[in-house]
Amino acid sequence: MESHFWQNWAGCASARPTRLAAPATVAELSDEITRAAAEGLHVKCVGAGHSFTPVAVTDGVQISLDNLTGIQSVIPVEPSGALVTVLAGTRLNELNPTLWSLGLAMTNLGDIDVQSIAGAISTGTHGTGARFGGLATQVRALQIVLADGSVMNCSAEENAELFNAARLGLGALGVIASMTLLCEPAYAMRAVEAPARLSETMARIDEHAHGVDHFEFYWFPHTDRVLTKHNTRLPGDTPLTPVNKVRGYIDDELLSNTLFEGVNRVAARFPAAIPRINNLSSRALSAREFTDRNYAVFASPRRVRFREMEYAIPAEALPETLREIDGWLQKSDFRVAFPVEVRFAAADDVWMSTANGRDTAYIAVHQYHRRDHSEYFNAVESIARAVDGRPHWGKLHSRTAADLQPTYAHFDEFRSVRDKYDPARVFDNAYLRQVLG
């Protein structure tokens, strides 16, 4: 059989699937899965390839849902939102403008928008906001094609066990064909971005995290400097004052991408210079304020390739955890040019959500793709595990089912649902065997 080469965006996961498929209807998707199962081949879906883990890797049939896109229906609900049913392959950067044109918006979004909606939800994309849950909390119903090719609808009222597991299903239960999202009226956001001190920011962290709708900050390792982002939701008819094109190009394209790529190439050759580089980089950032459509504020272009690990920790453990990471960096010879990203989420009830049952802070660490990340990521993982940290399902980590099971109250229930709906492990791969057993 002919094989095909695929790799993810970061270049850290690759596959040679036996066959590629791009069904244009749910019936075609069902046929592909039925055929693969009959041939004894595994099946995995792939979207934009923005997961750093090999969650989408397969040696069997790789299914792209790029031909299953668009909004199927919009049903108004009180007080003024809507239930929006969208096909699973729809990219977020296509969905969000369409929702805006309908006077609607998703409640929360991550900081990139190139993923498919099904891929983002299935791996736990969460965004930021201490009062808001991740994307999976917005899901109200799913249509899933199972291992035997049957098409099953599920929600909190119908096939609830499958729904509870598949809201964040890691691709382990079937292939999502469509999903129904609870959307709210379109809203603008006022963004206030400013440099600050890490020590000052952490001294008032509760005020920052809970004082606005969506707060996050970026800490420059080897310094006491951060960039803070305070985003406040405003009515959808608020006059917009987006970043002007020149300032946007300088900040978002030149500084954050073109120049940052150059900085990391230099840092890769001369790691000892990184503390000085980080000081200079953090000082180059200036404050800015603008108001734009919600999705334009949430997402930023990311063209510098990197590896990423992100841990979800209890929100109250954030100060201690950052101090431990800073302490490790001071004691080690390791130098990090990429900022550390800190975000927040409310506790939720999604079985496999990293915020299940607890208010959460997220710490994301990155390493330029031309540099080895293992020593740094291993150290941060050890620190996060000490406070019962949970790794992001789509980002690098070394955890296994044995040590993940104790931190998820519904872990065994999830595995039971998997046993029920995919007993032959049609949707299995090495990553799922690692994290689910």
Sequence and secondary structure as in RCSB ss.txt:
>XXXX:A:sequence
MESHFWQNWAGCASARPTRLAAPATVAELSDEITRAAAEGLHVKCVGAGHSFTPVAVTDGVQISLDNLTGIQSVI
PVEPSGALVTVLAGTRLNELNPTLWSLGLAMTNLGDIDVQSIAGAISTGTHGTGARFGGLATQVRALQIVLADGS
VMNCSAEENAELFNAARLGLGALGVIASMTLLCEPAYAMRAVEAPARLSETMARIDEHAHGVDHFEFYWFPHTDR
VLTKHNTRLPGDTPLTPVNKVRGYIDDELLSNTLFEGVNRVAARFPAAIPRINNLSSRALSAREFTDRNYAVFAS
PRRVRFREMEYAIPAEALPETLREIDGWLQKSDFRVAFPVEVRFAAADDVWMSTANGRDTAYIAVHQYHRRDHSE
YFNAVESIARAVDGRPHWGKLHSRTAADLQPTYAHFDEFRSVRDKYDPARVFDNAYLRQVLG
>XXXX:A:secstr
     EE TTSS EE  SEEE  SSHHHHHHHHHHHHHTT  EEEESS   SSSTT  SSEEEE TTS SEEEEE
EETTTEEEEEEETT BHHHHHHHHHHTTEE S   S   SBHHHHHHTT    BTT   GGGGEEEEEEE TTS 
EEEEESSSSHHHHHHHTT TT S EEEEEEEEEEE EEEEEEEEEEEHHHHHHTHHHHHHHSSEEEEEE TTSSE
EEEEEEEEEETTS  B   HHHHIIIIIIIIIIHHHHHHHHHHH GGGHHHHHHHHHHH   EEEEEEHHHHH  
   S EEEEEEEEEGGGHHHHHHHHHHHHHHSS    S EEEEEE  B  TT TTBTS EEEEEEEEETTS  HH
HHHHHHHHHHTTT EE TTS     HHHHGGG TTHHHHHHHHHHH TT TT  HHHHHHH 
